[in-house]
């Protein structure tokens, strides 16, 4: 959550900060603020509850003195409500020090009591102001901001990224990170800090990754990184593979609409460079054959949409690699004392690479001797750096909170992993045919978008007043049913549930009443006539009770026609490739229904793109 931007250089900083925060709006927030050290050496601050536009309007009406050193923040309220006072930055040391913060300081109550006993008065309800007061106290002792950070950070418990500047040290911004994202942008005579590369990609694509428990100081001409004990650290450089234009709408009505349209490209980019002579060979996994032949179990851990990608991956990995696979919700994984060890591979999935529940699951797995591999869309993120290996998706920036193109790219990466591991273990029987199916996916995705988008959007328009929608699926259709329901809940705020179709007769069929909309993901009869027949029977069961049935089925499947009110067609594909095609109409439906209700599909209420707290 929360967006963070820092800048030092020759240019006026306000527009750089505001533009950076605008590119971080997707992360979710309810207030915004900036602080600038002006040309006279004074520290000036403005912060407002509400959207970034409120802050912009305030700066237009009452100009803030300009300067070339600044920090900016968009806040997601945790400690204290979304008010002007609780917004960041927070000030200390007689308002000469400004601090912004992402995360939660878990021991802030004890620290606040300590400071209050010394006579410190607090203006806000936040944990952040406690960190500011501690930094102010230490700065008065040392007269140096980096020294103040070294004295303070080890006293803080929890997850935090902190940025601070002091009017006595213009041209310097200092930051620290623990369990929360922060990256460095390298410019010519200027440098940047951000919670995401989107904060500065308009100005530079050269970046450095800051590791866990590290402090960074930036000036216009230098970057210094140390650990929390003050020891020098060489940060890892990387290039941002997309430019600022990729994070703009480009004429689309919403980022979500743009990102759905980019799904064929996202899948193609994730496959690119990983097929060699008709076989999947993932270069990032070179030298790890012993790992894949030595394990006897895989655990996939993720949250939300990523966990549903993991469920699809489970079917494919077990089929191709012939190894048991479990899928665990990351926020439950480490709390149930799972049995894992050196013979277990824990595969984590996170679009941002900063999902706190997933990060803690990865750390837990490593502490218990398991090997770890991450699937991630963000270079320089924490989870890949904490893992033994990483397979990057190449979906490009995903701004809309509800994941679409990252989801299909995650499934694609898992299919690649399954084919790679199956080849290494010698268990892959249908490798060439499966690779051909994989490479055909982008064109088939484009066909679904072209042929069904208008039909599905029209269907959503007719159902704008619907209060509940159910989704059914079997085999790999089951996680797609779960994902279809989640998308609808996320952005249209109506009740939706996904079920394994066989569970109907075990209780959920009681929900069926005349007019109840039910989406059914129908598997191809070419892959399993038995499963197909059972799903058709499920359709008959609900249709007999008055449900309105919308079927997602492959082209040419005539068996569903007598029992469906609407049929959405997808191209013929292999069993493990159908889910990527079947989810597209469900994403379009959720987006179109939310739009018909007049809702903001990019920033749904109460949600943030990157969940960096547990």
C-alpha positions in Angstrom: 0.0 0.0 0.0 1.1 3.7 0.3 3.1 5.5 -2.3 6.5 7.0 -1.5 8.6 9.4 -3.6 11.9 11.1 -2.8 13.9 13.5 -5.0 17.2 15.4 -4.9 18.6 17.3 -7.9 18.6 20.5 -9.7 15.0 20.7 -10.8 12.0 22.1 -8.8 10.8 19.1 -6.9 7.0 19.6 -6.5 5.9 18.5 -9.9 8.3 15.5 -9.8 6.8 14.5 -6.5 3.2 15.0 -7.6 3.7 13.2 -10.9 5.4 10.3 -9.1 2.5 10.0 -6.6 0.1 10.0 -9.5 1.8 7.0 -11.0 1.6 5.3 -7.6 -2.2 6.0 -7.1 -2.9 2.4 -8.1 -1.4 1.2 -4.8 -4.5 2.5 -2.9 -4.6 5.6 -0.6 -6.9 8.0 1.2 -4.6 11.0 1.8 -1.6 12.7 0.2 1.2 15.1 1.1 4.5 16.5 0.1 7.4 18.4 1.9 10.0 20.5 0.2 13.2 22.3 1.4 13.0 25.6 -0.4 15.8 27.8 -1.8 16.1 29.7 1.5 16.6 26.5 3.5 13.1 26.4 5.0 11.0 23.2 5.2 7.5 23.6 3.7 4.8 20.9 3.9 1.3 20.5 2.6 -1.0 17.4 3.1 -4.6 16.7 2.6 -7.1 13.9 3.2 -8.7 12.6 0.0 -7.4 12.0 -3.5 -4.3 13.5 -5.0 -6.5 16.0 -6.8 -7.4 17.6 -3.4 -3.7 18.2 -2.7 -3.1 19.5 -6.2 -6.0 22.0 -5.8 -4.6 23.1 -2.5 -1.2 23.7 -4.0 -2.8 25.7 -6.9 -4.8 27.9 -4.5 -2.0 28.5 -2.0 1.5 27.9 -3.5 4.1 26.1 -1.6 7.6 27.6 -1.7 9.6 25.6 -4.3 12.8 23.7 -3.7 15.0 21.0 -5.2 14.8 18.5 -2.3 11.5 16.8 -1.5 9.5 13.8 -0.4 5.9 12.9 -1.2 3.5 10.3 0.1 0.1 8.8 -0.5 -1.3 7.1 2.7 -3.6 4.2 3.4 -4.9 4.7 6.9 -3.9 2.3 9.6 -3.3 4.1 12.8 -5.8 6.9 12.9 -8.4 7.8 10.3 -7.8 9.5 6.9 -7.6 13.1 8.1 -5.4 16.1 7.2 -3.6 15.7 10.6 -2.9 12.0 10.2 -1.7 12.4 6.6 2.0 12.3 5.9 4.6 13.9 6.0 4.9 14.2 9.8 7.2 16.8 11.3 9.7 16.8 14.3 12.6 18.7 15.7 10.7 22.0 15.8 9.2 21.3 12.3 12.7 21.1 10.7 12.5 17.4 10.0 9.9 15.7 7.7 9.2 12.0 7.7 7.0 9.7 5.5 6.4 6.1 6.2 4.9 3.0 4.6 4.0 0.0 6.8 3.2 -0.6 10.5 5.4 0.0 13.5 4.2 -2.6 15.8 5.8 -1.3 19.0 4.8 2.3 18.5 2.6 2.4 21.6 5.6 1.7 23.9 7.8 4.1 22.0 5.1 6.8 22.2 4.7 6.3 25.9 8.5 6.7 26.3 8.5 9.9 24.3 5.5 11.4 26.1 7.3 10.7 29.4 10.0 13.0 28.1 7.5 15.7 27.3 6.9 15.1 23.6 3.5 16.2 22.4 1.9 14.4 19.4 -0.4 16.0 16.9 -1.6 12.8 15.2 -2.8 9.3 16.0 -0.2 7.7 13.8 2.7 5.4 14.4 4.7 7.4 11.9 4.8 10.5 14.1 6.5 8.4 16.7 9.3 7.5 14.3 9.6 11.1 13.3 10.0 12.1 17.0 12.6 9.5 17.6 14.5 10.7 14.5 14.2 14.3 15.7 15.6 13.4 19.1 18.6 11.5 17.6 19.3 14.3 15.1 19.6 16.8 17.9 22.3 14.6 19.4 24.3 13.9 16.2 23.5 16.7 13.8 23.5 14.0 11.0 20.4 12.4 9.5 22.0 9.1 8.5 23.4 8.7 12.1 20.0 9.4 13.4 18.6 6.6 11.2 21.2 4.2 12.5 20.2 5.0 16.0 16.5 4.6 15.4 15.8 1.8 12.9 16.8 -1.1 15.2 14.4 0.1 17.8 11.4 -0.2 15.4 9.5 -3.5 15.1 7.2 -4.4 12.3 7.3 -3.4 8.6 8.4 0.0 7.5 9.9 2.1 4.8 10.9 5.5 6.1 12.1 8.6 4.2 13.2 11.7 5.9 14.9 15.1 5.2 16.1 17.9 7.4 16.2 21.5 6.6 19.8 21.7 8.0 20.9 19.2 5.3 19.4 20.3 2.0 20.2 18.1 -0.9 19.9 14.9 1.2 17.1 12.4 1.6 17.7 9.3 3.8 15.5 6.2 3.7 15.4 2.9 5.4 13.5 -0.3 4.7 12.4 -3.4 6.6 9.8 -5.7 5.1 8.4 -2.9 2.9 9.5 -1.9 -0.6 11.9 0.9 -1.6 14.0 1.3 -4.7 16.5 3.9 -6.0 16.3 5.7 -9.3 19.6 6.9 -10.8 19.6 10.1 -12.8 22.2 12.5 -14.2 22.9 15.0 -11.4 19.7 13.8 -9.6 18.5 10.8 -7.8 15.2 9.4 -6.7 13.6 7.1 -4.2 10.3 5.3 -4.6 8.2 2.5 -3.2 7.9 1.4 -6.8 9.9 2.2 -10.0 6.7 3.8 -11.3 7.6 6.7 -9.0 10.5 7.7 -11.2 10.4 5.8 -14.5 9.4 9.0 -16.3 12.9 10.3 -15.5 15.2 7.2 -15.4 15.0 3.5 -16.1 18.3 2.9 -14.2 17.6 1.5 -10.7 19.1 -0.1 -7.7 17.4 -2.6 -5.4 17.7 -1.9 -1.7 17.8 -5.0 0.5 16.2 -5.9 3.7 17.3 -3.9 6.8 19.3 -1.3 4.8 19.6 2.5 4.9 20.1 4.6 1.8 21.2 8.2 1.5 20.8 10.1 -1.8 22.3 13.4 -2.9 22.2 14.9 -6.4 25.6 13.2 -7.2 25.8 10.2 -4.9 24.0 7.2 -3.5 25.2 5.5 -0.3 23.8 2.3 1.1 24.6 0.6 4.5 23.0 -2.1 6.6 21.4 -1.3 9.9 24.8 -1.6 11.6 26.3 1.0 9.3 28.3 -1.5 7.2 28.6 -0.4 3.5 26.5 -2.4 1.0 26.7 -2.6 -2.7 23.1 -2.5 -4.0 22.0 -4.6 -7.0 21.5 -2.7 -10.2 18.7 -3.4 -12.7 17.1 -1.8 -15.7 13.3 -1.1 -15.7 12.0 -3.0 -18.8 9.2 -0.6 -19.5 8.8 3.1 -19.9 6.4 5.7 -18.4 4.1 5.4 -21.4 3.3 1.8 -20.4 1.8 3.0 -17.2 -0.5 5.5 -18.9 -4.1 4.7 -20.1 -3.2 5.6 -23.7 -6.8 6.4 -24.7 -8.5 3.5 -22.9 -11.4 4.3 -20.6 -9.7 2.6 -17.6 -6.4 0.9 -16.8 -8.3 -2.3 -16.3 -9.6 -2.2 -19.9 -6.1 -1.4 -21.2 -4.6 -4.3 -19.2 -7.2 -6.8 -20.4 -6.4 -5.8 -23.9 -2.7 -6.3 -23.2 -3.1 -9.9 -22.1 -2.0 -11.5 -25.4 1.1 -9.5 -25.2 1.7 -10.3 -21.5 1.5 -14.0 -22.2 3.7 -13.8 -25.3 6.3 -11.8 -23.3 6.3 -14.3 -20.5 6.9 -17.2 -23.0 9.5 -15.4 -25.0 13.0 -16.7 -24.7 11.9 -19.8 -22.8 11.2 -22.2 -25.6 14.2 -23.8 -27.3 13.9 -26.5 -30.0 10.3 -27.3 -29.2 11.0 -27.7 -25.4 10.6 -25.3 -22.5 14.0 -24.3 -21.1 13.9 -21.5 -18.5 17.3 -19.7 -18.5 16.8 -18.4 -14.9 16.7 -22.0 -13.7 19.9 -23.2 -15.4 22.0 -25.2 -12.9 19.0 -26.2 -10.8 18.3 -29.6 -12.2 19.4 -31.3 -9.0 16.9 -29.3 -7.1 14.0 -30.4 -9.3 15.1 -34.1 -9.3 15.8 -34.1 -5.5 12.4 -32.7 -4.2 9.4 -34.9 -3.5 6.8 -32.2 -2.9 5.9 -28.7 -4.1 4.0 -26.2 -2.1 2.6 -23.1 -3.9 1.9 -20.2 -1.6 0.1 -17.0 -2.5 -2.9 -14.8 -1.7 -6.1 -13.9 -3.6 -5.9 -14.0 -7.4 -2.3 -15.4 -7.3 -3.5 -18.3 -5.2 -6.1 -19.2 -7.9 -3.3 -19.1 -10.5 -1.5 -21.5 -8.2 -4.4 -23.9 -8.2 -4.3 -24.0 -12.0 -0.5 -24.6 -11.7 -1.1 -27.5 -9.3 -3.0 -29.4 -12.0 -0.4 -28.9 -14.6 2.6 -29.5 -12.4 1.2 -32.8 -11.0 0.4 -34.0 -14.6 3.7 -33.0 -16.2 6.2 -33.3 -13.4 4.5 -36.2 -11.5 5.1 -34.7 -8.1 2.6 -33.9 -5.3 1.6 -30.2 -5.2 -0.3 -28.4 -2.5 -1.6 -24.8 -2.7 -1.5 -22.8 0.5 -2.8 -19.4 1.4 0.3 -17.5 2.5 -1.4 -15.9 5.5 -2.3 -19.3 6.9 0.9 -21.2 5.8 3.3 -20.3 8.6 0.8 -20.2 11.4 -0.2 -23.9 11.0 3.2 -25.4 11.6 3.5 -27.1 8.2 5.8 -30.1 7.7 8.5 -29.0 5.3 12.2 -29.5 4.8 15.0 -29.8 2.3 12.9 -32.1 0.0 10.2 -29.5 -0.3 10.1 -26.7 -3.0 8.0 -23.7 -1.9 6.8 -21.7 -4.9 5.6 -18.2 -4.1 3.5 -16.1 -6.4 3.2 -12.3 -6.1 2.6 -9.7 -8.8 4.4 -7.0 -6.8 6.9 -9.2 -5.1 6.1 -7.3 -1.9 3.0 -9.0 -0.6 3.7 -9.2 3.1 1.9 -12.5 3.9 3.7 -14.2 1.0 7.1 -12.7 1.9 6.7 -14.0 5.5 5.8 -17.4 4.1 8.9 -17.5 2.0 11.1 -16.5 5.0 9.4 -19.2 7.1 10.1 -21.8 4.4 13.7 -20.9 4.2 14.2 -21.0 7.9 13.0 -24.6 7.9 15.3 -25.7 5.2 13.0 -25.7 2.2 14.1 -24.5 -1.2 12.2 -21.5 -2.6 11.3 -20.2 -6.0 9.2 -17.1 -6.7 7.0 -16.1 -9.6 6.9 -12.3 -9.8 6.2 -9.4 -12.1 8.4 -6.8 -10.5 12.2 -6.5 -10.8 14.0 -5.5 -7.7 11.2 -6.7 -5.4 11.8 -8.3 -2.0 10.3 -11.8 -2.6 12.6 -12.7 -5.5 15.6 -11.5 -3.6 14.6 -13.7 -0.6 14.1 -16.8 -2.9 16.6 -19.2 -4.2 15.4 -18.7 -7.7 12.9 -16.6 -9.6 10.8 -16.9 -12.8 9.7 -13.4 -13.8 6.5 -12.8 -15.6 6.8 -10.0 -18.2 3.3 -8.6 -18.0 4.5 -5.0 -17.7 3.1 -2.5 -15.2 -0.4 -3.4 -13.9 -2.1 -0.3 -12.5 -5.7 -1.4 -11.9 -6.1 -2.9 -8.5 -8.0 -6.0 -9.7 -5.4 -8.2 -11.4 -6.0 -9.3 -15.0 -2.9 -9.5 -17.2 -0.7 -10.4 -14.3 -3.0 -13.3 -13.5 -2.8 -14.9 -17.0 1.0 -14.2 -17.0 1.3 -16.0 -13.6 -0.6 -19.1 -15.0 1.7 -18.9 -18.0 4.8 -18.9 -15.8 3.4 -21.9 -13.9 2.8 -23.8 -17.1 6.3 -23.0 -18.2 7.6 -24.2 -14.8 5.6 -27.4 -15.1 6.9 -28.2 -18.6 10.5 -27.3 -17.5 10.4 -29.5 -14.4 8.7 -32.3 -16.2 11.4 -32.3 -18.8 14.2 -32.3 -16.2 12.5 -35.1 -14.2 11.9 -37.2 -17.4 8.2 -37.4 -16.7 7.0 -35.3 -19.6 5.2 -37.4 -22.2 3.3 -34.8 -24.3 6.0 -32.1 -24.2 6.1 -31.1 -27.9 2.3 -30.9 -28.2 2.0 -28.9 -25.0 4.7 -26.4 -26.0 2.9 -25.9 -29.3 -0.3 -25.2 -27.3 1.6 -22.8 -25.1 2.9 -20.8 -28.1 -0.5 -20.6 -29.7 -2.0 -18.9 -26.6 -1.4 -15.3 -27.5 -3.3 -15.5 -30.8 -6.2 -17.4 -29.1 -6.4 -14.8 -26.4 -6.6 -12.1 -29.1 -9.4 -14.0 -30.8 -11.4 -14.2 -27.5 -11.0 -10.4 -27.0 -12.1 -9.7 -30.6 -15.0 -12.1 -30.8 -16.6 -12.0 -27.4 -15.9 -8.6 -25.8 -19.0 -6.9 -27.2 -21.2 -9.9 -26.4 -20.1 -10.1 -22.8 -20.3 -6.4 -22.2 -23.8 -6.4 -23.5 -24.7 -9.2 -21.2 -23.2 -7.3 -18.2 -25.3 -4.3 -19.2 -28.5 -6.3 -19.0 -27.5 -7.6 -15.5 -26.4 -4.3 -13.9 -29.0 -4.6 -11.2 -28.0 -8.2 -10.3 -27.4 -8.7 -6.6 -25.7 -12.1 -6.7 -23.9 -14.3 -9.2 -22.6 -17.8 -8.9 -19.7 -19.4 -10.8 -19.2 -23.2 -11.2 -16.3 -25.2 -12.6 -14.6 -28.6 -12.5 -10.9 -29.6 -12.8 -9.0 -26.5 -14.0 -12.3 -24.7 -14.4 -12.8 -24.6 -10.6 -10.0 -22.0 -9.9 -11.3 -20.0 -12.8 -14.8 -20.0 -11.2 -13.2 -18.8 -8.0 -11.3 -16.0 -9.9 -14.5 -15.0 -11.8 -16.3 -14.5 -8.5 -13.4 -12.6 -6.9 -13.2 -10.2 -9.8 -17.0 -9.5 -9.6 -16.8 -8.9 -5.8 -13.7 -6.7 -6.1 -15.0 -4.1 -8.5 -18.8 -4.4 -8.6 -19.4 -4.9 -4.9 -22.0 -7.5 -5.4 -22.2 -11.0 -3.8 -20.4 -13.6 -5.9 -19.2 -17.1 -5.1 -17.2 -19.7 -7.0 -17.8 -23.4 -6.4 -16.4 -26.7 -7.5 -19.4 -27.9 -9.5 -19.6 -31.2 -7.7 -20.2 -29.4 -4.5 -23.6 -28.3 -5.7 -25.5 -31.2 -4.3 -23.6 -30.9 -1.0 -25.3 -27.6 -0.1 -24.9 -24.7 -2.5 -27.7 -25.9 -4.7 -30.0 -24.4 -2.0 -29.0 -21.0 -3.3 -30.5 -21.6 -6.7 -33.8 -19.9 -7.3 -35.6 -18.6 -10.4 -33.5 -16.0 -12.2 -30.3 -16.7 -10.3 -27.4 -16.0 -12.7 -24.8 -18.8 -12.8 -21.7 -18.9 -14.9 -20.5 -22.4 -15.7 -17.0 -23.0 -17.1 -17.4 -26.2 -19.3 -14.3 -28.3 -20.0 -13.7 -29.7 -23.4 -15.2 -33.1 -24.2 -12.0 -33.8 -26.2 -10.0 -34.0 -23.0 -12.4 -35.8 -20.7 -15.8 -36.9 -21.9 -16.6 -37.9 -18.3 -15.9 -34.5 -16.7 -17.7 -32.8 -19.6 -20.8 -35.0 -19.1 -20.8 -34.3 -15.3 -20.6 -30.5 -15.9 -23.5 -30.7 -18.4 -25.4 -32.6 -15.7 -24.7 -29.8 -13.2 -26.1 -27.3 -15.7 -29.3 -29.4 -16.0 -29.6 -29.5 -12.3 -29.5 -25.7 -11.9 -31.5 -25.0 -15.0 -34.3 -27.2 -13.7 -34.5 -25.0 -10.6 -34.8 -21.8 -12.7 -31.3 -20.5 -12.8 -30.2 -18.3 -15.7 -27.2 -20.2 -17.1 -24.3 -18.5 -18.8 -21.9 -21.1 -20.2 -18.2 -20.6 -21.2 -17.5 -23.4 -23.6 -15.1 -24.2 -26.4 -16.1 -23.6 -30.0 -18.2 -26.5 -31.4 -19.4 -27.8 -28.1 -23.1 -28.4 -29.0 -24.0 -30.4 -26.0 -24.4 -27.3 -23.9 -26.8 -25.5 -26.2 -30.1 -27.0 -25.0 -29.4 -26.0 -21.4 -27.7 -22.6 -21.7 -29.3 -19.2 -21.8 -26.1 -17.7 -23.1 -23.0 -19.3 -24.5 -19.6 -17.6 -24.6 -17.2 -19.3 -26.9 -13.4 -19.8 -26.5 -11.0 -21.4 -29.0 -10.0 -25.1 -28.8 -7.0 -25.5 -26.5 -5.3 -28.1 -24.4 -6.8 -28.9 -21.0 -4.3 -26.9 -19.0 -4.4 -23.9 -21.4 -8.2 -23.5 -21.4 -8.2 -21.6 -18.1 -6.3 -18.7 -19.5 -8.9 -18.4 -22.3 -11.9 -19.0 -20.1 -11.0 -16.3 -17.6 -11.0 -13.4 -20.1 -14.8 -13.3 -20.5 -15.2 -13.3 -16.7 -12.8 -10.4 -16.4 -14.7 -8.4 -19.1 -18.0 -9.2 -17.5 -16.9 -7.9 -14.1 -15.4 -4.8 -15.6 -18.5 -4.1 -17.8 -20.9 -4.7 -14.9 -19.0 -2.4 -12.6 -18.9 0.3 -15.3 -22.6 -0.1 -15.9 -23.1 0.6 -12.2 -21.0 3.8 -12.5 -18.1 2.4 -10.3 -14.4 3.1 -10.6 -13.0 -0.2 -11.9 -9.4 0.8 -11.3 -9.6 1.8 -7.7 -12.3 -0.3 -5.9 -13.2 0.7 -2.4 -11.2 -0.6 0.6 -8.6 -2.3 -1.7 -4.9 -1.6 -2.5 -2.8 -3.0 -5.3 0.1 -4.1 -3.1 -0.6 -5.4 0.4 2.6 -4.7 2.3 1.3 -5.3 5.8 0.1 -8.6 7.4 
